[in-house]
Amino acid sequence: MDEFNRLNIEFVSFREQIDTGGPLGRAIVVIIGAIAELERSLIVERVRSGMRRARLEGRHIGRPALELDRDAICRDRCRGQTIGQIAREHRISRTTVHRVLHLQNPAEAAVPKGS
């Protein structure tokens, strides 16, 4: 609404009977905005509370970890396969292949060339 006021634009809603041309209409928009912000804050707090409770109960939060055959990925790379070939074969992303190779052997993660 600040942008509308700056540009001298008045908003009229026929369905909700709101007209921002007058002081009452502007007040209603401000009140609705404040209620929406309050609702959003309450939702965020409930989600955080639920996650905190789940952690205290020992439940895992988030996506399950990938089951990777790290040795096979490194073997495939040493045999000369490209990052893309390894990713397709193991049905994982190229980024995951890079991460596995770097964690297994940071010095040789880029060898062989041609990926």
N, C-alpha and C positions, 0 to 999 in steps of 0.2 A: 504494500500500500504506500510505502514511502516513495517508491519509484513513481507511482501514479500521481501522488501529490506533487512531486517535483515537476512532472510534465503537465500538470493541470488537467489530469484525466479523471473523470468521475465514473464510478462503476455502478451499474444498476442491475440488480437481479430481480426479475419478475417473479420467479418461483419462491424465493425466500423473502420477498418484499424488503430488500435492502437497497438503499440509495446512499452512496457515499458523498453526495453533494451537500448534505446537511450534517450538522454535528451529531445527531442521533445515529445516522448511518455509519459515520466514522467510528463512533463509540462501540457500536455493535460489532464491527469488523475487528476492532482491537480486543474486545472481550472474547470473541470466537477464536482469535489467534492465541490469546493467553490460555484458553481452555485446551486448545490443540497442543500447545507446548507442554502443559501440565500432563496431559494424557501420554504424550511421548516420553516424558521423564518417568512416569509411573511404569510404563512398559519396560524401559531400560532397567529400572531398579528391580523389577520382578525377574527379569531374565538373569541379571547378575546374581540375585539372591538364589535362584534355582541352580545356577552353575556352582556357586559357593557350596550349597548344600550337597550337590552331587559329588563334588571333590571331597568333602568331609566324609561322605559315605563310601568313598573309594571307587566310585564309578568313573570310567574313562569318558572324557569329554572330547569330542572331535572325531575326525575321520580315522578309520582303522589304518594301521601301518601297512605298507605294501610288503608282500612276501617276495623278496628278491633273492635270486641265486647269484650272489655277488661274484663268486668264483667263476661261474659260467660266463658272466658278462666280461670279466677280465680276460678269461681264456679266449673268448671270441675276438676281443680287441687285439690281443697278441697275435692271433691268426690273421689279422689284417682286415677284419670286417670294419666297415664304416660305422659311425655313430648311428646313422639312420637305419642301417641294416640291423644293428643290434637292438635298437628301439622297437622296430617292427617285429623282430623275432620273439622278443620277450614281452611284447605288448605293453611297453612303458614309454614315457616321453623321452625325447633326446636330452632334456635337462636332467632327468633322473639318471640316464646313462652317464652323463658328464659327472654328476655328483658321486656316483658309485666309483667311477674310475679315479676321481680325485681323492676320495677318501681311502681307497685301497692303496694307491701308490701315487702321491702327488707329483713326483718327479717324472714319471712315465705316463701320466694321464693323456698327454697329447700325442703319444707315439702309438701306432704309426701315422704318418701324415696321409692326407687325401680324404678326409671325412667331409 
